[in-house]
Amino acid sequence: MHDIWVVAELAGGGLAPVSLQLLGKARQLADQSGGRVIVFVMGHEIVPLGQELIKYGADEVIIGDHPELAFYRTLPYARVMTHILQERRPNIVLLGATSQGRDLAPRVAARLQTGLTADCLDLSINEEGLLVQTKPSYGDNVMVDIVIPEHRPQMATVRPNVFPLPERIEDRKGKITSVTVNLEPDDLKTVVKEIIDEKHEASRLEEADVVVCGGRGMGSKENFEQLYVLADALGGAVGATRPAVDENWIDDSYQIGQSGKMVAPKLFIACGVSGAVQFTVGMEKSKIVVAINKDASAPIFNFATYGIVGDVREIIPAILQEITTA
Ligand SMILES: Cc1cc2nc3c(=O)[nH]c(=O)nc-3n(C[C@H](O)[C@H](O)[C@H](O)COP(=O)(O)OP(=O)(O)OC[C@H]3O[C@@H](n4cnc5c(N)ncnc54)[C@H](O)[C@@H]3O)c2cc1C
């Protein structure tokens, strides 16, 4: 039996979108290989999420519910996850390549002495029934396929927004199971005193409905700051191209593209961005794209729903003026 597990993550009081995207992919792979999809989720007072996960495609949801799991901490989460994986011995385990997934997956993989492929952009099952994990490598210049032939489970983290959200089927049926959470005093050495939401946190970028992205054409750090004003006015997040990061206008965790984050917002505004393929691969799933560029032949206009040929230093203040007086 080729059970495919997704370790779901909580975000903003609900399920992280990447967990549902992975659940959709797991469903597709399981249907193809004749296995089941099992979602494991940890937290506190999260039992209602079980039904939601079933509606999105899980055959079984296993819940680790405990007050000490209310907020993510490496050691207690790693303890509980390692224990259930040792007990149930799944074939494949998938996590989002988020801050949490990138922290938790390698620790658990090391404890289970199995292989882990980080930051995948695609997954498939080959003729031998092995999980083929596709990811950029060698400075992101080539895509490689990785398989884990011997050790189990085959573990992978996958970047948010590479797979679409699956359909939610209201009357889907599945099983909900609870695990007993046994923690050791050593697991609880780290104490979470307070959680402060950063206003412009890079991790929000992948989940934002509106992304305002600046490229080299923004011209200076001072001009780049205008993007935060626009993003705030639209309730969105700021992103950047690699040259904007290289210019130190913004931290590299905000970079969009092949070597950065994948975004799929409802509205994407590209300001002073040329539209290189290494960039567009990270935003081409956006629903509506507005491009502002002074060069009418810039490739970004091929991705744009609406194109504005003009200088960002004039267009952005004009848009802000419209928004604030509307
Ligand atoms: C292996 C590899 C991985 C890469 N990964 C990434 C990645 O993850 N993300 C990424 O972004 N890049 C990545 N790159 C770099 C990528 O190839 C491009 O160089 C980069 O995306 C270009 O960024 P840009 O559009 O900001 O700059 P440019 O290509 O220089 O474009 C600037 C644009 O701004 C316009 N402009 C200039 N002034 C103004 C103005 N005043 N008003 C309006 N428009 C103006 C210009 O007409 C131009 O079109 C990668 C490259 C390689 C080789």
The ligand as a MOL file (V3000), in Angstrom:
LIG
                    3D

  0  0  0     0  0            999 V3000
M  V30 BEGIN CTAB
M  V30 COUNTS 53 58 0 0 0
M  V30 BEGIN ATOM
M  V30 1 C 20.0760 30.8420 -12.6580 0
M  V30 2 C 19.3780 32.1630 -12.5680 0
M  V30 3 C 18.3600 32.3250 -11.6260 0
M  V30 4 C 17.6820 33.5470 -11.5260 0
M  V30 5 N 16.6840 33.6780 -10.5990 0
M  V30 6 C 15.9800 34.8340 -10.5680 0
M  V30 7 C 14.8890 34.9820 -9.6750 0
M  V30 8 O 14.5410 34.1050 -8.8910 0
M  V30 9 N 14.2150 36.1570 -9.6970 0
M  V30 10 C 14.5520 37.1930 -10.5470 0
M  V30 11 O 13.8860 38.2260 -10.5010 0
M  V30 12 N 15.5900 37.0670 -11.3680 0
M  V30 13 C 16.3090 35.9230 -11.4100 0
M  V30 14 N 17.3580 35.8290 -12.2650 0
M  V30 15 C 17.7490 37.0450 -13.0290 0
M  V30 16 C 16.8750 37.2500 -14.2590 0
M  V30 17 O 17.4600 36.5590 -15.3540 0
M  V30 18 C 16.7780 38.7530 -14.6370 0
M  V30 19 O 18.0690 39.2860 -14.7740 0
M  V30 20 C 16.0110 39.5990 -13.6240 0
M  V30 21 O 14.7530 39.0080 -13.3490 0
M  V30 22 C 15.7870 40.9940 -14.1800 0
M  V30 23 O 15.2700 41.8070 -13.1640 0
M  V30 24 P 14.5680 43.1930 -13.4880 0
M  V30 25 O 13.3970 42.9530 -14.3600 0
M  V30 26 O 14.3510 43.8790 -12.1800 0
M  V30 27 O 15.7210 44.0230 -14.2150 0
M  V30 28 P 15.9300 44.3780 -15.7300 0
M  V30 29 O 15.9160 43.1760 -16.5890 0
M  V30 30 O 17.1240 45.2500 -15.7720 0
M  V30 31 O 14.6410 45.2320 -16.1300 0
M  V30 32 C 14.3440 46.4900 -15.6240 0
M  V30 33 C 13.1240 46.9850 -16.3880 0
M  V30 34 O 12.7200 48.2260 -15.8320 0
M  V30 35 C 12.3150 49.0870 -16.9060 0
M  V30 36 N 12.5050 50.4500 -16.3940 0
M  V30 37 C 13.6810 51.1130 -16.1740 0
M  V30 38 N 13.4320 52.3290 -15.6490 0
M  V30 39 C 12.0770 52.4280 -15.5590 0
M  V30 40 C 11.2060 53.4460 -15.1020 0
M  V30 41 N 11.6860 54.6190 -14.5990 0
M  V30 42 N 9.8630 53.2440 -15.1710 0
M  V30 43 C 9.3700 52.0840 -15.6940 0
M  V30 44 N 10.1480 51.0880 -16.1310 0
M  V30 45 C 11.4820 51.2490 -16.0540 0
M  V30 46 C 13.2180 48.7220 -18.0560 0
M  V30 47 O 12.5840 49.0640 -19.2790 0
M  V30 48 C 13.3770 47.2130 -17.8740 0
M  V30 49 O 12.4100 46.5040 -18.6330 0
M  V30 50 C 18.0450 34.6270 -12.3780 0
M  V30 51 C 19.0560 34.4500 -13.3190 0
M  V30 52 C 19.7090 33.2360 -13.4070 0
M  V30 53 C 20.7820 33.0670 -14.4380 0
M  V30 END ATOM
M  V30 BEGIN BOND
M  V30 1 1 1 2
M  V30 2 1 2 3
M  V30 3 2 2 52
M  V30 4 2 3 4
M  V30 5 1 4 5
M  V30 6 1 4 50
M  V30 7 2 5 6
M  V30 8 1 6 7
M  V30 9 1 6 13
M  V30 10 2 7 8
M  V30 11 1 7 9
M  V30 12 1 9 10
M  V30 13 2 10 11
M  V30 14 1 10 12
M  V30 15 2 12 13
M  V30 16 1 13 14
M  V30 17 1 14 15
M  V30 18 1 14 50
M  V30 19 1 15 16
M  V30 20 1 16 17
M  V30 21 1 16 18
M  V30 22 1 18 19
M  V30 23 1 18 20
M  V30 24 1 20 21
M  V30 25 1 20 22
M  V30 26 1 22 23
M  V30 27 1 23 24
M  V30 28 2 24 25
M  V30 29 1 24 26
M  V30 30 1 24 27
M  V30 31 1 27 28
M  V30 32 2 28 29
M  V30 33 1 28 30
M  V30 34 1 28 31
M  V30 35 1 31 32
M  V30 36 1 32 33
M  V30 37 1 33 34
M  V30 38 1 33 48
M  V30 39 1 34 35
M  V30 40 1 35 36
M  V30 41 1 35 46
M  V30 42 1 36 37
M  V30 43 1 36 45
M  V30 44 2 37 38
M  V30 45 1 38 39
M  V30 46 1 39 40
M  V30 47 2 39 45
M  V30 48 1 40 41
M  V30 49 2 40 42
M  V30 50 1 42 43
M  V30 51 2 43 44
M  V30 52 1 44 45
M  V30 53 1 46 47
M  V30 54 1 46 48
M  V30 55 1 48 49
M  V30 56 2 50 51
M  V30 57 1 51 52
M  V30 58 1 52 53
M  V30 END BOND
M  V30 END CTAB
M  END
